[in-house]
Amino acid sequence: MSTFGSIYRVTTYGESHCASVGAIIDGCPPGLELSAADIQVQLSRRRPGQSNLTTPRDEKDLVQIQSGIEHGVALGTPIGLLVKNEDQRPNDYSETDLYPRPSHADYTYLEKYGVKASSGGGRSSARETIGRVAAGAIAEKYLKQVYGIEIVAFVSSVGKIRLPSNVAPPSMTPDGDEDDNDVEDILSPEFRQLLSTITREEVDKHPTRCPHPETAERMTKRIIRAKDAQDSIGGTVTCVIRNVPSGLGEPVFDKFEAKLAQAMLSIPATKAFEVGSGFKGTEVPGSKHNDPFVLKNGKFSTLTNWSGGIQGGITNGEDIYFRQVDSYISPLKAGHLRITCDRIGFKSPATISQPQNTAQYNGTPGTLAARGRHDPCVVPRAVPIVEAMAAIVLMDQLLIQHARKTAASLLPPITTLPHTMMIPKH
Ligand SMILES: Cc1cc2nc3c(=O)[nH]c(=O)nc-3n(C[C@H](O)[C@H](O)[C@H](O)COP(=O)(O)O)c2cc1C
């Protein structure tokens, strides 16, 4: 449906060519100082027409606050946000009256609802994500102010071009077999450093939003090549979340990583999601993959963190040694953790101008060469969407845990239970 979250509830509305798109956000803590500028920053990072690597659709995507905020302060009531669709060109889509676009959502929406928006992707368009990005910006303001939480996403690959540490070959044993005990050396110290310190300002230095300049240049060429060939190309986004408290996530069906996965895979064009050691963890023996417990600076901790800061679906508050598919994160302060949503895979956009042999809605074979303005690669614009969905998940899980802890704190202290049932003091 169109609503996500339990306490921080985000409902988005709007189609690609209707009058406006936006969101209703329920559950924002009252008293949070909020202005349109807080929200606009992320919307402007998401908007089309930012560079020659994105769709030329020219939308300013200026947010209008409709409700829930007065004199720069959240009232605790539903926040209504609206962004006008201004640069519609519905006639660009006349071919798709006959042909459902291969691998787009035209056919499935029609099958499901029996009717569909008259032009463009309708609700399946990435215009829908404007509401998410706006809601994420509000959540982030609270998360940063109260917890110092930082969320930074960046482009980690376009096509087969990846950040350098991702392309380093696995180490080899003398007999030529891949050495599954030696898993650290695929990681460059530079990349560890990057993940520990990366900021949005650094990410935005290059239009690809890849923070490694040489790789970013190669990615640019790859996207331009797809564009010139009237084709498209996919990619991945990596997201780092820093300074998250322990205890978040609701076993068993709403485990933290399950909520992250749902959030990320609800973004249009996503095809894959990995958290913690991800698929890489399947290649490492348990003796290497387990995170042994140790007492560090008086705090019960783990030596490594292949778990990605989540165990049993609950954030563990660990110093994090976090390995993405091919990456590594340096330790953090005790009591805080770092999670990467590595990697969120985005497919090559479906709409391409290159002629494609396909079939009309009535089954007649034919050739579709789609007109219209499209992203040759979505990942540079997907970065703020990934950050927004991470912020919405965190905000919701935090508010759920707050409710539980507050309710428990009203009870008298427990004195009757055996000590093995309580948190031991270190
Ligand atoms: C930021 C962003 C921009 C997108 N731009 C386009 C586009 O220009 N053309 C296109 O065909 N798909 C684009 N998509 C993807 C479609 O919205 C998506 O593929 C479509 O809704 C079908 O859904 P699915 O790919 O998740 O199955 C974009 C996605 C994102 C996240």
The ligand as a MOL file (V3000), in Angstrom:
LIG
                    3D

  0  0  0     0  0            999 V3000
M  V30 BEGIN CTAB
M  V30 COUNTS 31 33 0 0 0
M  V30 BEGIN ATOM
M  V30 1 C 15.5310 8.0210 -9.1390 0
M  V30 2 C 14.8690 7.0800 -10.0960 0
M  V30 3 C 14.6690 7.4740 -11.4080 0
M  V30 4 C 14.0700 6.6130 -12.3250 0
M  V30 5 N 13.9390 7.0180 -13.6400 0
M  V30 6 C 13.4560 6.1320 -14.5550 0
M  V30 7 C 13.3720 6.4960 -15.9280 0
M  V30 8 O 13.7200 7.6110 -16.3110 0
M  V30 9 N 12.8870 5.5830 -16.8030 0
M  V30 10 C 12.4860 4.3320 -16.4070 0
M  V30 11 O 12.0690 3.5470 -17.2180 0
M  V30 12 N 12.5510 3.9820 -15.1090 0
M  V30 13 C 13.0240 4.8380 -14.1760 0
M  V30 14 N 13.0890 4.4650 -12.8610 0
M  V30 15 C 12.6490 3.1120 -12.4870 0
M  V30 16 C 11.1700 2.8770 -12.5980 0
M  V30 17 O 10.4390 3.7420 -11.7610 0
M  V30 18 C 10.8960 1.4120 -12.2760 0
M  V30 19 O 11.7510 0.5910 -12.9770 0
M  V30 20 C 9.4890 1.0150 -12.6230 0
M  V30 21 O 8.6350 1.6060 -11.6840 0
M  V30 22 C 9.2640 -0.4990 -12.5500 0
M  V30 23 O 9.4710 -0.9460 -11.2500 0
M  V30 24 P 10.5710 -2.0340 -10.9120 0
M  V30 25 O 11.7460 -1.7260 -11.7490 0
M  V30 26 O 10.8550 -1.8360 -9.4610 0
M  V30 27 O 9.9820 -3.3620 -11.2410 0
M  V30 28 C 13.6520 5.3260 -11.9130 0
M  V30 29 C 13.8510 4.9370 -10.5870 0
M  V30 30 C 14.4650 5.7910 -9.6800 0
M  V30 31 C 14.6870 5.3390 -8.2690 0
M  V30 END ATOM
M  V30 BEGIN BOND
M  V30 1 1 1 2
M  V30 2 1 2 3
M  V30 3 2 2 30
M  V30 4 2 3 4
M  V30 5 1 4 5
M  V30 6 1 4 28
M  V30 7 2 5 6
M  V30 8 1 6 7
M  V30 9 1 6 13
M  V30 10 2 7 8
M  V30 11 1 7 9
M  V30 12 1 9 10
M  V30 13 2 10 11
M  V30 14 1 10 12
M  V30 15 2 12 13
M  V30 16 1 13 14
M  V30 17 1 14 15
M  V30 18 1 14 28
M  V30 19 1 15 16
M  V30 20 1 16 17
M  V30 21 1 16 18
M  V30 22 1 18 19
M  V30 23 1 18 20
M  V30 24 1 20 21
M  V30 25 1 20 22
M  V30 26 1 22 23
M  V30 27 1 23 24
M  V30 28 2 24 25
M  V30 29 1 24 26
M  V30 30 1 24 27
M  V30 31 2 28 29
M  V30 32 1 29 30
M  V30 33 1 30 31
M  V30 END BOND
M  V30 END CTAB
M  END
